[in-house]
Amino acid sequence: MKKGRRSAGKILMALIIAFFYLPIIYMIVFSFNDGRSLTSFTGFSLRWYERMLESRTMMEALYTTFSVALIATLVSTVVGTVSAIGLSKSKKVIRNIMEQVDNLPMMNPEIVTAIGFMLLFITFRVDKGYMTMLLAHIAFCIPYVILSVMPKIRSLDPNVADAAMDLGATPLQAMTKVIIPQITPGIVAGALIAFTMSVDDFIISYFATGGGVKNLSMVVYTMSKRVNPSINAASTLMVVIITIVLVLVNIVPAVAAKRKTSDEIKKRKVLMPAAVVVAALVVLVIFLQAGGDSGERPFEGQTLHIYTWGEYTGENIINDFEEMTGSKVILETFDSNEQMYIKVANGESFDILVPSDYMIQRLISEGYLQKLDLSKLDGLDNLTASVKNLPYDPGNEYSVPYFWGTVGIVYDKTKVDIEDLEREGFNIFLDEKYRGDIYLYDSERDSFMMALKALGYSMNTENTDEIEEAYDWLVKCVQTMEPEIVTDEIIDNMAQGRKALGLIYSGDATYVMSENEDMGFYLPETGTNIWSDAMVIPANAQNPALAHAFMNFACDYEGAYDNSSYVGYTSANEEVMEVLSGEGGDFEGIDAYIPRTDNDMDEVFEYNEKTRKTISNLWSRVKIAASNAD
């Protein structure tokens, strides 16, 4: 009976270990994957480690992550330890109150703490950046140190400090030579918790930083929006560094204990965290030294602030531009046009934005953009006529096209009959033959575009009856077809053929088709959205001259090629389009890469505040209907 229980216990323990460590092992294995897929291993390669080391963004993020973590750990450990010792000598009422105050930040949802820090910095008009992130990390680490140290202090004889002072020790000597050596395990535990919490943090860092300063968790979050296997390499490096720290803190003292006296062991335990700090800082300095500046410097020492979509720039364009101009580029990213709009409307200053067509129309109408100095722009001649002089900005007075494309249907050729697509168009999302085998894109604009086009209406309709009919179409879809409503995860999922079809942006379909030859892309004859994202200069931009220089650089062949070949979205540069889609190009034979321009039913989104609010509310009701159907 006992043997059976032991066996069951061992099996349970093995399952628990597997549950925790298999995902980490999986991540490490795929960090050596030759292909871009995060789920299909195509061969051993170090390419993603090379990409990571070449990426200044990731190296700076690593530096920020560990420098903030180390400084926050050091400061919070000192402050937390001294605070805990002080509380132990305070009156019981004060001690109880302060312990509850200490527990509050740990029990609070992290998002509440993060917003609190953000509001604090905004209220006192503190420019968010490295220092605000560091101060926030110190503040939320201190309670964990106090929590770890307090039990050790309670276990001490309360008279030990008095006894030391009776024997001639000063109060400082009593604390450093009597109390601290006895509570060292609690201090080390608190320091390790503080270090781990700081390295791991995303929410507080996200709200407490600005000016392009990012830690690794923020960079990984941005990279996860699109398929970028470098996140596996970066995460593996994090695991290696943390493992080294744990080995140094735990195994080295154990080995040294066999050779040293107990007094020497105590000294090592106290000094080991400092040794770890020094070693980690050396590693970080090495990382920080990657890269350098050279060449002509027409904008030496100037700074360009760009606010764009995550994973929307090539691997080399930012570094190349900095090297050419001598400037520094601060790149911040947003997840939606609406998120970008809020920052701009609140007066935050950027030199370049990269919003979508309808949002550019809104920004122009509300006076948030400045007109371009066309005499400083020589890159417009490189762009295809299909993305110039569009309704949202006639004459391109305010915008320079960046990427463009369509919204269509990605489908598995082995599961979907092309005749069904040609006959039904977007109505294939109501064909019960494909029940439970479809993806809907979690975007109110794109989903209502699909429904309106399926019904034969304009996607810019202001007719409330037509919008209500489109809403009914979507409700029917989610209630009868069992779709999975997703965002960017559709990219890798369709590349692996996990469902039959889904609504997708043409640039994402380009990647899917390049990874899986069984995938196709179809645009219904009833029309779709021809979208365009473009570079604009806000009215409060600090460096419009440098912004114009970057626009030219991004429009030129090399910059446009780097952007498009890496991201996969269609370049506005006509020569780049031809090269990448032509013979020997990265996207040869992939029809999703070249947007359709010969269908009169295709449209560009127009901004309408009234219909936007209506559609937003209706889309929320569609998602509620989908959850109820589940």
N, C-alpha and C positions, 0 to 999 in steps of 0.2 A: 504494500500500500504506500509506504513511504517512498520507495523507489519510483513508483508511478507519479507521485506528487513532485518528486525532484525532476523527473523527466519532463513533466508538463511545465514546471517552472522554467527549466532550461529552454524549452521550445518557445515559451512566451517571451523570455528574455531575448532570445535570438530574433524573434519577430519584431520586438520593440527596437532592437538595434538596427535591424534591416530597415524599418520604417524611417528611422532618423537618418541613416547613413547612405542608403541606396540612392536617394536623389542627389546627394553630394558627389557620390562616385559617378553617377550618370553625367552630372555637369562636368566633372573633371575629364571623363572620357571624351565628351563632345567638344571640349576645348581644343582637342587635337584633331578635330574633324577637318577634312580637306574641303568639304562643301559648306555652303551657307546654311543648310538645313539644321534645325535644332533637334530633329527627331530621326533623321536618316544618316547613318555613318557611312561615308563614301571613301574613306581612306585616311591614313595618318598624315598629319601635316602640322607644322609650327606657324602657319601663315597668320593665324589669329593672334598669336603672341607677338609676331612681328608688327602686325597692324596696331596692336595695343601699345607697344613700345614707341611706335612712330606717331601715335596720336597725342598731340600736346594736351588735348582736352582731358584724356584719361590720365595722363601723367600728372597734370595739375590737380585733378580730382583725387588721385592717390595721395599726393602731397598734402592737400587740404584735409583729407580724411584722417590721416595719421598724425599730422601736426596738431590739428584741433583735438584729436583724441588724447594724445600724449600730454599736451598742455592742460587740457581740461581734467585729465586724471590726476596730474600732479597737484594742481591748485585745489581741486575738490577733495582730494585725499588729505591735504594739509588742513584745509578749512573744516572739513567734516570731522577729522580726528580731534582737532582743538575744540570744536563745538561740542562734540560728544563728551570730552573730558570736562569741559565747563558745565554742561548740563548735569553731569553726575554730582557736581558740588553745589548745584542750585537747590532752592527750596522745592519741595515735592510738588506744590501747586504749579510753580513755573515750569518745572521739568515735565509734568503731565501735559500742560498746554503746548509746550514746544514740541513734544513728541507727536502730538496730534497734528500740529502745523507741519511737521516733517513728513508725516504719513500722507498728507493731502495731495502733494504733487504726484506721488506714486500711485494713488488710488484714482486720481483724475484721469479721464480719457486723454490720451496724448494730444488729440486734436484741440482740446480746450486749452491745454498749456501752450500749444503752438500759437494759437490765435491770440492768447494773452500776451505772449512775447511780441508778436507782430504789432498789436495795438499799442503796446508800450513804446516800441521804437518809433512808431508813426506819431504818437502823441508828443513825444519829446523831439521829433524831427531828427532822429538819428539815421544817417544814411546806412542802409543795410548792406552788409558785406561780410568779410572775414571776421572782423571783430564782433559783430552782432551774433554771428553763428557761434563763435567761441564763448561769448558771455552766456548765451542760452544753454550751451552744453555744460558749462561749469555749474550753472544754476540747477539744471535738472539732475546732475550727477551727485551733488552734495547730499541730498537726502538718502541716497543708496549707501554712501560711505557711512553716514551717521547710523543708519540701520544695521550695518555690519559691525561697527565698532562697539555700539552700546552693550550688546550681550557680554562681550569680553570685559568691559569695564564693570558691569554688574557682578561678575564672578570674582573680582578683586576684593581683597580685604580693604574696607573703606578707610582703615587707619594706616595703610602702608605708606602713603605720601607723608602723613604727619610724622610717622616714625623716621622716615628718611630725613626730614627737616630737623627733627630732634637730634639726629646724629650729625648735624652740621651742613646738610645739603640745602642749597637755595631752592626756591620754588621751581625755577627752570630746570635745575639738575634733578629734582625729584620727578619732574614730568618726563624728561628725556632719558634718564638713566634708571628709573625705577618703574614708572607706569608704562611708558611706550614699549620697552622690551617685552613686557608681559602681555600686551594687547597686540603685538605684531601680527599674529595670524588674522585677527579681525581687520587690521589695517590693510594687509595684503589682499584679503578677500574683497574688501570694499574697493580697493584700487582696481582689481581685475573686473569687478562688476561695472565700475565707472567706465573703464576702458572699453569694455564690450558694449555697453549702452551707447557710448559715443560713436564708435565705429559703425554700429548697426543702425543708428537713427536716420530716419528719412523725414517724418512729418514735421518735427520741430525745425530741422535744418531747412526744409522747403519754405517754411513761413518766416524764418528768421534771417534769411540771407538775401542777397541781391547783388547787383553789379557784376553778374556773370560768375560769381564765386559758387562753386558746386562741390559737394563731396561725392564719393563714389556711388552712394545709394541713389542720389539724384541723377547721376549720369546713367546708371543702369536702368532707372525708371524711364528715362528718355529713350534709351536705346531699345528697350523692350517694346516700344511702340511699333517698331519695324524689325524685321529679321536682321539681327546683327550678332553673329557668333562671338564677337569680341567680348561680350558680356560674360561668356563662359571662361575666357582666358583671364579676365579681370577678377572674376569671382574665385577662380582657382588660385590666383596669386594671393587673394585675401586669405583663403583657407591655409595656404602655405605659411604666410606671415603669422597668422594666429597660432598655427601649430608650433612654429618655432618659439613663439613667446611662451606657450604653455610648457614646452619641453624645457626651456630655460628656467622657468619659474618652479617647475615641479620635479623634473628628473635630475637636473644638475645638482641641486642641494642634496638629493637622496644619495647620489653617487659620492658626493663630497663627504657625506656623513660617515662613510666607512673609513676615511683617512684622517679626519680632523676631530679635534676635541669638541665637546658640546658647546663650549664658549665660542669657538670659531664658527660653528654651524649657525649659531644665533646671529653672528655678525653677517654671515653670507645671506641669511634670510632677509635681513634688513637692507643689505646693499644690492640684492638681486634685482628688484624693480628698477633701480637706477641704472644697472648694467643693461637691462632690457631697453630702457629708454634711450640710452646712448647708442646701442646697436641699431635700434629702429630708426633713430635720427640719421645715422650714417647712411642707411639704405635709402631713406627719403631724399637726402641730399644728392645721392647718385641719380635717383629718378629725376630730380629737379633740374639737373644739369643737362638733360637731354634737349637737344636743339640749340639753335643760336641764330644770330642775326647777321646779315651781310648784304652787300649790294647797294644800289642807289636808294636814297632816303628822301623823297620829296615831301613826305609828311612825317618826318622824324619826330618821335615823342608824342604824336597825337593819338587820340583814342576814338575808335568807332564802336558805337553800341548798336548791335543788330538784335532784333526780336523776331524770331521765326519759328516755324514748326520744328518739332523734334526730329532728328535724323533727316534733315532736309538740305544738308550741304555735303559736298564731296569730301574725300579724305584729305586733300591737299590744298584746297582753294584758300582756306583761311591762312594757313602757314605761308603759302606762296604770296598772298597779298601783303601780309605783314613784312615778309622779306623784301618785297619789291618797294614798298612805300616807307618802311621804317616805323609804321604805326602799330598799335596794339588793338586787336579786335576782341571785344567782349560780346560773346554770343549767349543770349538767353532764349529759352524756348517756351512755346505755349502749346496747349492741347486742342484749342478751339479758337475760332475767330472771336467768339464772345468773350473768352478769357483775355485775349489780347485787347479787345475794345475797352474792357473795364480798366485796365492799367493805363491806357492812353487817355481815357476820359477823366481819370483821376490825376492827370498831370504828370505821370512818370515820363521821363525824357529818354527817347531813343533816337538814333540817327537814321536807321532803316527799319521798316516793318515789311513783312511778306504776307499780307492778308489775301483772302480770296476776293473774287470779283465783286460780289454783292456787298461785302464789307468795305471794299474800297469806295464803292458808290455811297455808302453811309458815311464814311469818314470824310469824303469830299463835301457832302451836303451839310455836315455839321461843323465844318471848318477846322478839322483836325489835321489836314494835310497842307503842305505848301507846294506850289507849282514848281516843276522841274526847270532847271536852266538848260534848255535844249542845246545851247551853244557849248556846254560842257559834256554833252553825251554824244559820243561817236559810235556807240555800240548798237543803237537802234537799227542801223542799216543791216546788221547781221541777222536780225530776227525775221521769222516767217510772217508773211502778211496776215496769216490766219489768227494771230494773237495780237495784232495791232489795231488801233482804232475801233475797239469794241464798245458796245453801248454804255458800259459803266464808266468809260473814260475816253470820250471821242478825242482823237488827236494825240492821245498819250501825253496829256499835259501834266498828269500827276503820277503816272505809273510806268514802270519798265517791266514787261513780262518776264517771268522766271521759269515756271513750269506750267504745263497745260495738259488737258486730257479729257476723258469722257468717263461716264459711269455706265457699266454694262453688266453682263452676266458671265461669270466664269463657270465653266461646266466640265464635267468629266466625260470625255468622248466615249468611254466604255460603258457609261451608265445612262447618258442622255441622248436621245434621238434628235439629230439636228432638224428633222422635220417638225418635231414638237416645238422647237424654238422658233422656227420660221413661221409656223402657223399661229402660235400663241403669244410670242413676244414675252413681255413682262407677265402676262397672264399664266405663264408656266408655273409661277409661284402659287397658283391655285389648283394646279393639276395634281389630283390625289395620287397619281402614279408615283409622285415624288414626296409623298407625305413622310415627315420625319427625316428627310434627306436634304434639307435646304438650310442655307444661312440667310438671315436678314441682317442688313447693316444698321447698327444702332446710331442712326442719324435721321433726325426729323426731316431735314431738307431732302435727302436722297430717297428716303422711304416714301415720302409723299410725292416726290417726282415720279418714282416708279409707278405708284398707284394712279396718279393723274394721267401719265402717258399710257398706261394699260387701258384706261377708260377713254382715251382719245382726247384729253383736255390739255391745255397749256399748263406747264408747271408753274407759270407766273400768274395763274388765274386769280382774280379777286372775287369770283362768284362763290358765295357761301354754300350754295347747293352742290356745286362741283367738289368743293373741299370736303363737305360732309359725305358725299358719295365715295370719295377717295378714302376717308376715314373708315367707312363701312367695309370697303375693299380690304383694307389692312386688318381690321378686326376679324373678318372672315378668314384671312390668311393665317393669323396667329391662333385662331380657335380651331381650325380644321387641318392645318398642314403641319403642326408641331415643329415650327422652325426654331433654330437656335439663333438668338439675337446676339450678335458679336460686334467687335470693332476690328482692331488690327490682327487679332488672333486668326482671322479668316485666312490670312496670307499663308502661314505655314500649314494650317489645317488643310487647305485646298491643295497646296503643293504635295501633301501626302495622300490626297484623294479620299479624305475622310467623309465627305458628303458629295452628293451628285452635282449641286449647283449653288450659287450664291451671288448676291449683289456685291459689286466690287469696283474700286477705282481702276482705271486702265493701267496706271503705273504699277499697282500691286499685281494686277493680272499679268503684266510683263514678267515680273519675278516668278510668279507661279508657273507660267508656261516655260520659262527658261529652266526651271527645276524639274518639271514633269511633262514629258512630251504627250501624255494622254489628256492634258488640259487644253481647253479652247476658250475663246472669248467671243461673245456675241452681242451685237447692238441691235435692238429691235427697230424695225422700220417705222414704228410709231413715234420714234424720236427719243432723245435722251438729253442729259445735261452736258454741254460743252463748258467745262470750267477752266478758269485761269487764275493762277496765283502770281502776284506781281510785287516788285519792290517799290516802296513809296517812302517819302521823307516826311515825317511828322512836322507840324507847324512849329513845335518847340525844340526841334533838333539842335544840338549843340555844335555839330560839325557837318553841315551840308556839303561843303567842298569835298571832304573825304568820302562822304556818302555817294556823291556823283562818281568819284574815282572807283569805288567798289562796284557800282552799277556797271560801269564800262568793263571792269575786269570780269564780272560774272557773265556779261554778254559776249565777251571775246571767246574764241574757239577753245582755248585751253581751259579756262574757268568753267565754261558751259559743258565741255566734255567731261571734266572731272565730276561735276555735279550730277549730270544725267547718267553716266556710266555706273556711278556708285549707288545713287538713290533708285534708279530705274524708271523715274518719271520722265515724260517727254520734254526735251529741251525746247526752249523758244528759239534757239539758234538753228537756223535752217541747215547749215552745213553739218552741224553735230547730229541733227536728226537723220540726215542722209547717210552719214558715215556709220552710225550705230545700228541703223536698220538695214544697211546695205550688205553686200557680200563681204564676209569676214568680220562684220561688226558684231558687237556683243549681243544684239537683239535681232540678228538676221532671221527672217522667217516668222517673227512674232508680230502678228498683226495688231496686237493690243498696244504696241508702242506708238504707232502712228495714228493719231486721232482722226475720226471720220469728219470730213468737211463738206460732203456733197449731199447731205440730207436736210431738206428745208424744215423738217419737223424738229430738228435739234435746236436747243435754245441755251441762252446764257441766263443765269439767275439774275433777277432784278430785286433790289431791296425794297421791301414793303413792311413797315413796322406793324401794321394792323394784321395782315395775314401771317406774319412771323409769329406773333403772340398766339393767334388762333391755332396755327399748326403745331406750335410747341405744346400747347395744352392738350390738343387731340393726340399727339404722339405719346404723351404721358399716359393717357387713357388706353391707348393701344397696348402699351407695355403692361399696364395693370391687367388688361384682358388676357394677355399672354401668360402672365403669372397665374391668373385664376384658371386658365385652361390646363396648366401643368398640374 
